[in-house]
Every structure is written in structure tokens, then in C-alpha cells.
Amino acid sequence: MTTDNDAANTPAPTDSPGTDAPADISRGWDHIGAIIVDATLQRRQNYNETVKPRVEALVAEWPDAATTSGFRQHLDSGKLSEVIDWPSPGRLAQVEDITQVFEREGIETVVDLRDALGDPAKGSLREALAEVRHVSPKTLDYIGTLSGISTGSADVPQPE
């Protein structure tokens, strides 16, 4: 279901899934697969009803997909659509494309991602991700937020 209500699309503040940390500590995921899937599914979707449960299912089913290489192993099994209950090939192709960019750019962990996105001198990752269909500047900022980069002006970019 789609919605025009941006507030309904905004992820709730979270620490790593499953922790009891105060909600205002950080936002995002400590799991590469979760970041990729969250950023891919968020476009035109209700976050709390559609995206968040699917990302949580991914983290629960594939905890070792916290790294790009771990996520790749699971992607190659062809079972992503089952794990996240998402049959649409367009979004699944975008997950694959973003994963390939991470692999080419040497992004293995969330720390690697955060460092690469947070360093203006390492613009190659942003440029490569911008070449992926449906990855806009807003999506790039959202990926940064999911990896733990503070946006400074707004707590969370509005998902597309």
C-alpha cells in the first residue's frame, strides 16, 4: 500500500534491532543486508507496515548477512524474495545492483559504508550508487542515515 503521508513512511528511531537502548540514540541498522533492503523497499511504501517488518525478517533469517560477502552468499541462493516476502523483480534487481556496487567499492561492513559515505574525498561510492536505478540523492542520504551518519539538519530524510 502506498501513502502520501511522509510521517507514516519515516522509520522510527532505533538502535540496532533487538536492543533495549533508548530510541533517540541512533537510527539505522548494523547489518549491510538490512540497509540495502530498507533503502530499496522504502520508495513509495509505508515504512512501519511494509518496510520495517520485511527488514526485521531479513535480519532474523540471515543474521550473517551483516556483511556484504555474507549478504552475497544469501542472495546467490535466490531466496531473498521469500525471506522478505517481496515478489516484485524490480526491487529485487535494485538490491542486486546496490550489492554489486558495495562489492566493487570494497564495502564489507556498515563501518566501511559509513566511512565511505561520510568522507567527501571518497565520492566514488556515492557516484557509483547514483548510477543505480531509483537511487536518488535523497536515497543516498537515507543510506547514510541507515548506516549511522548524522544528517545534521534533519534527523531522518523522508523516504521517497
N, CA and C of each residue as an Amber inpcrd file, in Angstrom:
protein
   480
   0.8420000  -1.1740000   0.0000000   0.0000000   0.0000000   0.0000000
   0.8870000   1.2370000   0.0000000   0.5410000   2.1970000  -0.8030000
   1.3110000   3.4250000  -0.8310000   0.5820000   4.4870000  -0.0360000
   1.3270000   5.4950000   0.3310000   0.7280000   6.5790000   1.1110000
   1.4170000   7.8740000   0.7730000   0.6730000   8.9680000   0.8780000
   1.2620000  10.2840000   0.6820000   1.6700000  10.8950000   2.0090000
   1.4320000  10.1900000   3.0860000   1.7450000  10.6880000   4.4200000
   3.1990000  10.3790000   4.7370000   4.0760000  11.3800000   4.5700000
   5.5040000  11.1530000   4.7940000   5.8080000  10.7140000   6.2130000
   5.0340000  11.1980000   7.1810000   5.2870000  10.8030000   8.5700000
   5.1090000   9.3080000   8.7500000   4.1920000   8.7210000   8.0160000
   3.9740000   7.2780000   8.1160000   5.1180000   6.5030000   7.4850000
   5.8860000   7.1590000   6.6180000   6.9870000   6.4930000   5.9310000
   8.3150000   6.6210000   6.6540000   8.3730000   7.4370000   7.6690000
   9.6220000   7.6870000   8.3570000   9.9260000   6.5750000   9.3370000
  11.1210000   5.9800000   9.2610000  11.4550000   4.9360000  10.2220000
  11.4700000   5.4960000  11.6300000  10.9750000   4.7040000  12.5460000
  11.0380000   5.1050000  13.9490000  12.4870000   5.0940000  14.3850000
  12.8690000   5.9540000  15.3220000  14.2500000   5.9290000  15.8070000
  14.5490000   4.5670000  16.4160000  15.6860000   4.0170000  16.0620000
  16.0580000   2.7150000  16.6110000  17.5470000   2.6530000  16.8250000
  17.9370000   1.7740000  17.7060000  19.3260000   1.3820000  17.7890000
  19.3720000   0.0990000  16.9760000  20.3620000  -0.7200000  17.1260000
  20.3810000  -1.9820000  16.4120000  19.1280000  -2.7600000  16.7710000
  18.5400000  -3.4740000  15.8020000  17.3280000  -4.2260000  16.1000000
  17.5470000  -5.1690000  17.2750000  16.5510000  -5.2150000  18.1430000
  16.6050000  -6.1410000  19.2550000  17.2720000  -5.6010000  20.4990000
  17.6950000  -4.3530000  20.5110000  18.3230000  -3.8130000  21.7110000
  17.3060000  -3.0310000  22.5120000  17.6140000  -2.7800000  23.7580000
  16.7390000  -2.0040000  24.6250000  17.2680000  -0.5890000  24.8130000
  18.1300000  -0.1450000  23.9350000  18.7170000   1.1870000  24.0560000
  17.6400000   2.2450000  23.8620000  17.8310000   3.4150000  24.4500000
  16.8560000   4.4850000  24.2450000  16.6820000   4.7750000  22.7560000
  15.4690000   5.1130000  22.3690000  15.1330000   5.2710000  20.9600000
  15.8820000   6.4150000  20.2870000  16.3350000   7.4210000  21.0350000
  16.9570000   8.5620000  20.3910000  18.4730000   8.4470000  20.2350000
  19.0500000   7.2870000  20.5360000  20.4980000   7.1140000  20.4350000
  20.9690000   7.1560000  18.9740000  20.3900000   6.3540000  18.1200000
  20.8130000   6.3090000  16.7330000  19.6900000   5.7660000  15.8720000
  19.9000000   5.8220000  14.5900000  18.9220000   5.2880000  13.6480000
  19.6640000   4.3580000  12.7100000  18.9870000   3.3400000  12.2700000
  19.5800000   2.5170000  11.2480000  19.7830000   1.0870000  11.6540000
  20.6700000   0.4450000  10.9200000  20.9180000  -0.9830000  11.0620000
  22.4160000  -1.2370000  11.1220000  22.7910000  -2.2510000  11.8800000
  24.1790000  -2.7070000  11.9210000  24.2640000  -3.9880000  11.0920000
  23.7410000  -3.9200000   9.8770000  23.5630000  -5.0990000   9.0280000
  23.4860000  -4.6070000   7.5800000  24.4900000  -4.9350000   6.7790000
  24.5350000  -4.4600000   5.3880000  23.2900000  -4.8690000   4.6190000
  22.8760000  -6.1230000   4.7430000  21.6820000  -6.5870000   4.0310000
  20.4590000  -5.7790000   4.4040000  20.3220000  -5.4600000   5.6950000
  19.1850000  -4.6700000   6.1550000  19.2020000  -3.2710000   5.5410000
  20.3660000  -2.6570000   5.4770000  20.4760000  -1.3210000   4.8970000
  20.0930000  -1.3470000   3.4170000  20.6030000  -2.3160000   2.7010000
  20.3070000  -2.4100000   1.2650000  18.8130000  -2.6360000   1.0450000
  18.2390000  -3.5640000   1.7680000  16.8150000  -3.8770000   1.5960000
  15.9430000  -2.7000000   2.0400000  16.2570000  -2.0940000   3.1630000
  15.4900000  -0.9520000   3.6530000  15.5130000   0.1760000   2.6160000
  16.6880000   0.5250000   2.1400000  16.8190000   1.6230000   1.1740000
  16.1060000   1.3070000  -0.1360000  16.0820000   0.0470000  -0.5040000
  15.4360000  -0.3570000  -1.7520000  13.9130000  -0.3640000  -1.6240000
  13.4030000  -0.8720000  -0.5300000  11.9510000  -1.0040000  -0.3830000
  11.2530000   0.2890000   0.0010000  11.9470000   1.2510000   0.5880000
  11.2950000   2.4270000   1.1550000  10.5540000   3.3060000   0.1560000
  10.9390000   3.2730000  -1.0850000  10.3120000   4.1540000  -2.0840000
   8.8160000   3.8450000  -2.2270000   8.0000000   4.8500000  -1.9230000
   6.5410000   4.7970000  -2.0530000   5.8760000   3.7290000  -1.1860000
   6.4830000   3.4100000  -0.0730000   5.9230000   2.4040000   0.8240000
   5.7390000   2.9670000   2.2190000   4.7860000   2.4330000   2.9440000
   4.6010000   2.7740000   4.3490000   5.6850000   2.0420000   5.1240000
   6.5310000   2.7880000   5.8170000   7.6820000   2.1890000   6.4790000
   7.2820000   1.1600000   7.5300000   6.4340000   1.5530000   8.4690000
   6.1140000   0.6740000   9.5930000   5.2890000  -0.5380000   9.1850000
   4.4610000  -0.4040000   8.1770000   3.6190000  -1.5270000   7.7540000
   4.2800000  -2.4170000   6.7190000   5.1150000  -1.8490000   5.8610000
   5.6470000  -2.6090000   4.7340000   7.1420000  -2.8850000   4.8330000
   7.9240000  -1.8540000   5.0660000   9.3880000  -1.9930000   5.0040000
   9.9610000  -2.6280000   6.2660000   9.6850000  -2.0450000   7.4180000
  10.3000000  -2.4880000   8.6690000  10.0960000  -3.9790000   8.9450000
   8.8740000  -4.5340000   8.8070000   8.7140000  -5.9700000   9.0850000
   9.5430000  -6.8560000   8.1410000   9.7060000  -6.4140000   6.9180000
  10.4840000  -7.2070000   5.9560000  11.9810000  -7.1570000   6.2750000
  12.4540000  -5.9850000   6.6840000  13.8590000  -5.8510000   7.0540000
  14.1340000  -6.6530000   8.3330000  13.2310000  -6.5780000   9.2870000
  13.3980000  -7.3620000  10.5130000  13.4000000  -8.8620000  10.2150000
  12.5630000  -9.2960000   9.2840000  12.5480000 -10.7140000   8.8860000
  13.8830000 -11.1090000   8.2660000  14.4340000 -10.2280000   7.4460000
  15.7380000 -10.4900000   6.8230000  16.8220000 -10.6530000   7.8840000
  16.8720000  -9.7320000   8.8410000  17.8880000  -9.7790000   9.8960000
  17.7340000 -11.0620000  10.7160000  16.5010000 -11.4390000  11.0230000
  16.2650000 -12.6510000  11.8130000  16.6440000 -13.9130000  11.0470000
  16.3140000 -13.9450000   9.7590000  16.5590000 -15.1370000   8.9390000
  18.0160000 -15.2440000   8.4830000  18.6320000 -14.1110000   8.2100000
  20.0000000 -14.0800000   7.6890000  20.8980000 -13.2040000   8.5660000
  21.1330000 -13.5670000   9.8130000  21.9670000 -12.7160000  10.6730000
  23.3990000 -12.5650000  10.1500000  23.8790000 -13.5590000   9.4300000
  25.2370000 -13.4940000   8.8910000  25.3240000 -12.6720000   7.6090000
  24.2160000 -12.0670000   7.1960000  24.2270000 -11.1640000   6.0460000
  24.5320000  -9.7360000   6.4940000  25.1320000  -9.6150000   7.6740000
  25.5170000  -8.3040000   8.1990000  26.6900000  -7.7200000   7.4250000
  27.3830000  -8.5570000   6.6720000  28.4780000  -8.1070000   5.8140000
  28.0520000  -8.2720000   4.3600000  28.7180000  -7.5620000   3.4820000
  28.3810000  -7.6710000   2.0660000  28.6330000  -9.0800000   1.5560000
  29.7400000  -9.6930000   1.9570000  30.0160000 -11.0540000   1.4810000
  28.9850000 -12.0500000   2.0250000  28.5680000 -11.8720000   3.2610000
  27.5310000 -12.7300000   3.8240000  26.2000000 -12.5300000   3.1170000
  25.8820000 -11.2830000   2.8270000  24.6500000 -10.9870000   2.1070000
  24.7030000 -11.5860000   0.7060000  25.8560000 -11.4720000   0.0520000
  26.0270000 -12.0340000  -1.2940000  25.7520000 -13.5360000  -1.2990000
  26.2840000 -14.2590000  -0.3180000  26.0660000 -15.7020000  -0.2610000
  24.5790000 -16.0220000  -0.2150000  23.8390000 -15.2680000   0.5640000
  22.4000000 -15.4950000   0.6490000  21.6840000 -15.0620000  -0.6310000
  22.0950000 -13.9380000  -1.2160000  21.4780000 -13.5010000  -2.4680000
  21.6210000 -14.5700000  -3.5410000  22.7920000 -15.1840000  -3.5840000
  23.0470000 -16.2090000  -4.5960000  22.1740000 -17.4480000  -4.4170000
  21.5630000 -17.6010000  -3.2480000  20.6560000 -18.7350000  -3.0240000
  19.3290000 -18.5260000  -3.7400000  19.0430000 -17.2820000  -4.1360000
  17.8000000 -16.9830000  -4.8330000  16.5730000 -16.9270000  -3.9350000
  16.7740000 -16.8300000  -2.6280000  15.6500000 -16.8850000  -1.6920000
  15.2690000 -15.5350000  -1.0700000  15.8570000 -14.4550000  -1.5440000
  15.5460000 -13.1540000  -0.9580000  14.0560000 -12.8480000  -1.0280000
  13.4320000 -13.0880000  -2.1690000  12.0130000 -12.7530000  -2.3070000
  11.1510000 -13.5050000  -1.2990000  11.5510000 -14.7170000  -0.9530000
  10.8130000 -15.4900000   0.0520000  11.0450000 -14.9200000   1.4510000
  12.2920000 -14.6020000   1.7630000  12.6380000 -14.1230000   3.1060000
  11.9410000 -12.8060000   3.4110000  11.9010000 -11.9120000   2.4310000
  11.2810000 -10.6020000   2.6740000   9.8580000 -10.5230000   2.1220000
   9.3600000 -11.6160000   1.5940000   8.0020000 -11.6640000   1.0550000
   7.7700000 -10.5280000   0.0630000   8.6640000 -10.4870000  -0.9510000
   8.5980000  -9.4240000  -1.9560000   8.8250000 -10.0330000  -3.3380000
   7.7620000 -10.2320000  -4.1190000   7.9130000 -10.8990000  -5.4120000
   8.3040000  -9.9930000  -6.5800000   8.2100000  -8.6660000  -6.3970000
   8.4620000  -7.7360000  -7.4900000   9.9190000  -7.7870000  -7.9520000
  10.1610000  -8.1350000  -9.2140000  11.5470000  -8.2630000  -9.6860000
  12.3190000  -6.9450000  -9.7450000  11.6300000  -5.8180000  -9.8930000
  12.3300000  -4.5350000  -9.9880000  13.0990000  -4.1840000  -8.7230000
  12.4660000  -4.3510000  -7.5860000  13.1380000  -4.0320000  -6.3200000
  14.2280000  -5.0590000  -6.0220000  13.9650000  -6.3090000  -6.3660000
  14.9790000  -7.3480000  -6.1400000  16.2090000  -7.0860000  -7.0110000
  15.9970000  -6.5950000  -8.2280000  17.1290000  -6.2390000  -9.1000000
  17.9010000  -5.0600000  -8.5180000  17.1980000  -4.1100000  -7.9130000
  17.8770000  -2.9680000  -7.2940000  18.7210000  -3.4280000  -6.1130000
  18.2230000  -4.3760000  -5.3270000  19.0180000  -4.9480000  -4.2310000
  20.3120000  -5.5320000  -4.7990000  20.1970000  -6.2840000  -5.8710000
  21.3740000  -6.8840000  -6.5140000  22.3320000  -5.7980000  -6.9970000
  21.8150000  -4.7660000  -7.6290000  22.6640000  -3.6990000  -8.1610000
  23.4150000  -2.9590000  -7.0530000  22.7310000  -2.6500000  -5.9600000
  23.3890000  -1.9610000  -4.8450000  24.4550000  -2.8670000  -4.2240000
  24.1450000  -4.1460000  -4.1030000  25.1180000  -5.1010000  -3.5590000
  26.3620000  -5.1520000  -4.4390000  26.1750000  -5.1520000  -5.7470000
  27.3230000  -5.1650000  -6.6630000  28.1810000  -3.9130000  -6.4960000
  27.5390000  -2.7720000  -6.2890000  28.3070000  -1.5350000  -6.0630000
  29.1290000  -1.6700000  -4.7910000  28.5140000  -2.1560000  -3.7260000
  29.2520000  -2.3360000  -2.4690000  30.4510000  -3.2640000  -2.6870000
  30.2510000  -4.3380000  -3.4250000  31.3470000  -5.2860000  -3.6870000
  32.4650000  -4.6050000  -4.4730000  32.1190000  -3.8990000  -5.5340000
  33.1400000  -3.2260000  -6.3580000  33.9000000  -2.1710000  -5.5740000
  33.2060000  -1.4900000  -4.6620000  33.8080000  -0.3960000  -3.9020000
  34.4880000  -0.8720000  -2.6230000  34.4650000  -2.1710000  -2.3520000
  35.1340000  -2.7080000  -1.1690000  34.4030000  -2.4340000   0.1300000
  33.0960000  -2.2790000   0.0650000  32.2860000  -2.0450000   1.2660000
  31.8790000  -3.4110000   1.8130000  32.4360000  -3.7810000   2.9500000
  32.1370000  -5.0820000   3.5550000  31.2510000  -4.9450000   4.7920000
  31.4390000  -3.8840000   5.5520000  30.7190000  -3.7270000   6.8180000
  29.9810000  -2.3810000   6.8390000  29.1200000  -2.2290000   7.8290000
  28.4230000  -0.9560000   7.9990000  29.4350000   0.1510000   8.3050000
  30.4860000  -0.1570000   9.0350000  31.5270000   0.8310000   9.3210000
  32.1920000   1.2820000   8.0200000  32.4900000   0.3400000   7.1360000
  33.0630000   0.6930000   5.8280000  32.1240000   1.6260000   5.0640000
  30.8410000   1.2940000   5.0880000  29.8440000   2.1000000   4.3870000
  29.7740000   3.4990000   4.9700000  29.6750000   3.5820000   6.2740000
  29.5940000   4.8730000   6.9520000  30.8410000   5.7130000   6.6570000
  32.0210000   5.0910000   6.7220000  33.2590000   5.8180000   6.4510000
  33.3030000   6.3280000   5.0080000  32.9140000   5.4890000   4.0660000
  32.9650000   5.8750000   2.6540000  31.9560000   6.9730000   2.3340000
  30.7560000   6.8820000   2.9060000  29.7450000   7.9060000   2.6340000
  30.0260000   9.2050000   3.3830000  30.6900000   9.1060000   4.5250000
  30.9640000  10.2810000   5.3360000  32.1930000  11.0580000   4.9320000
  33.0010000  10.5150000   4.0390000  34.2370000  11.1570000   3.6190000
  34.0730000  11.7290000   2.2130000  33.9820000  13.0580000   2.0800000
  33.7960000  13.6650000   0.7620000  34.9020000  13.2990000  -0.2310000
  36.0850000  12.9640000   0.2770000  37.1880000  12.5920000  -0.6110000
  36.9520000  11.2240000  -1.2500000  36.0330000  10.4370000  -0.6650000
  35.7220000   9.1170000  -1.2060000  34.3860000   9.1510000  -1.9430000
  34.2530000  10.0710000  -2.8620000  32.9980000  10.2550000  -3.5900000
  32.6550000   9.1630000  -4.5710000  33.5720000   8.2330000  -4.8150000
  33.3110000   7.1980000  -5.8130000  32.1300000   6.3060000  -5.4250000
  31.9310000   6.0360000  -4.1390000  30.8030000   5.2140000  -3.7200000
  29.4930000   5.9280000  -4.0310000  29.3960000   7.2000000  -3.6750000
  28.1760000   7.9660000  -3.9670000  27.9080000   8.0000000  -5.4700000
  28.9580000   8.2270000  -6.2460000  28.8060000   8.2700000  -7.7040000
  28.3330000   6.9260000  -8.2460000  28.9150000   5.8480000  -7.7590000
  28.5360000   4.5180000  -8.2290000  27.1000000   4.1770000  -7.8280000
  26.7310000   4.5140000  -6.6050000  25.3620000   4.2440000  -6.1610000
  24.3580000   5.0950000  -6.9420000  24.7310000   6.3160000  -7.2820000
  23.8360000   7.1990000  -8.0300000  23.5300000   6.6600000  -9.4220000
  24.3650000   5.7650000  -9.9130000  24.1290000   5.1420000 -11.2190000
  23.0750000   4.0350000 -11.1660000  22.7470000   3.5720000  -9.9630000
  21.7430000   2.5170000  -9.8030000  20.3600000   3.1320000  -9.9810000
  19.5230000   2.4570000 -10.7330000  18.1640000   2.9430000 -10.9800000
  17.4250000   3.1510000  -9.6540000  16.7680000   4.2720000  -9.5270000
  15.9780000   4.6780000  -8.3630000  16.8140000   5.0690000  -7.1480000
  18.1190000   5.2380000  -7.3060000  18.9320000   5.7460000  -6.1980000
  19.1960000   7.2300000  -6.4760000  18.3930000   8.0500000  -5.8190000
  18.4660000   9.4950000  -5.9740000  19.3690000  10.0710000  -4.8730000
  19.6610000  11.3600000  -4.9300000  20.4160000  11.9680000  -3.8200000
  19.7150000  11.7560000  -2.4770000  18.3990000  11.7720000  -2.4730000
  17.6320000  11.5440000  -1.2550000  17.8710000  10.1140000  -0.7350000
  17.9120000   9.1560000  -1.6450000  18.1750000   7.7710000  -1.2600000
  19.6010000   7.6310000  -0.7310000  20.5480000   8.3250000  -1.3420000
  21.9300000   8.2920000  -0.8590000  22.0100000   8.8170000   0.5710000
  21.3110000   9.9100000   0.8460000  21.2870000  10.4390000   2.2120000
  20.6280000   9.4460000   3.1630000  19.5870000   8.7890000   2.6970000
  18.8850000   7.8110000   3.5150000  19.7880000   6.6180000   3.8360000
  20.5580000   6.1490000   2.8620000  21.5200000   5.0670000   3.1030000
  22.5420000   5.5200000   4.1470000  22.9750000   6.7590000   4.0420000
  23.8930000   7.2950000   5.0460000  23.2700000   7.2840000   6.4310000
  22.0380000   7.7170000   6.5300000  21.3380000   7.7090000   7.8140000
  21.2110000   6.2930000   8.3490000  20.8570000   5.3570000   7.4920000
  20.7230000   3.9610000   7.9250000  22.0500000   3.3800000   8.4090000
  23.1580000   3.9130000   7.8980000  24.4690000   3.4210000   8.3230000
  25.0020000   4.1590000   9.5550000  24.2570000   5.1700000  10.0090000
  24.6460000   5.8670000  11.2340000  25.2290000   7.2410000  11.0430000
  25.1740000   7.7740000   9.8410000  25.6730000   9.1290000   9.6010000
  24.5880000  10.1110000  10.0080000  24.9490000  11.0820000  10.8260000
  24.0160000  12.1240000  11.2230000  23.8700000  13.1040000  10.0700000
  22.6360000  13.4680000   9.7720000  22.3980000  14.3980000   8.6670000
  22.5880000  15.8400000   9.0830000  22.6060000  16.1020000  10.3790000
  22.8320000  17.4640000  10.8500000  21.5840000  18.3000000  10.8670000
  20.9000000  18.4670000   9.7340000  19.7510000  19.3480000   9.6910000
  18.4470000  18.6330000  10.0210000  18.2910000  17.4370000   9.5710000
  17.0700000  16.6820000   9.8400000  17.4680000  15.3230000  10.3920000
  16.6730000  14.8130000  11.2880000  17.0030000  13.5230000  11.8810000
  16.9880000  12.4020000  10.8480000  15.9780000  12.3680000  10.0200000
  15.8540000  11.2980000   9.0310000  15.3250000  11.8890000   7.7400000
  15.9990000  11.6490000   6.6250000  15.4580000  12.1160000   5.3610000
  14.1260000  11.4090000   5.1140000  13.2230000  12.1030000   4.4710000
  11.9430000  11.4920000   4.1670000  12.1450000  10.4700000   3.0590000
  11.7130000   9.2260000   3.2810000  11.8270000   8.2200000   2.2130000
  11.0340000   8.6560000   0.9960000  11.4560000   8.1680000  -0.1420000
  10.8000000   8.5430000  -1.3910000   9.5270000   7.7710000  -1.5880000
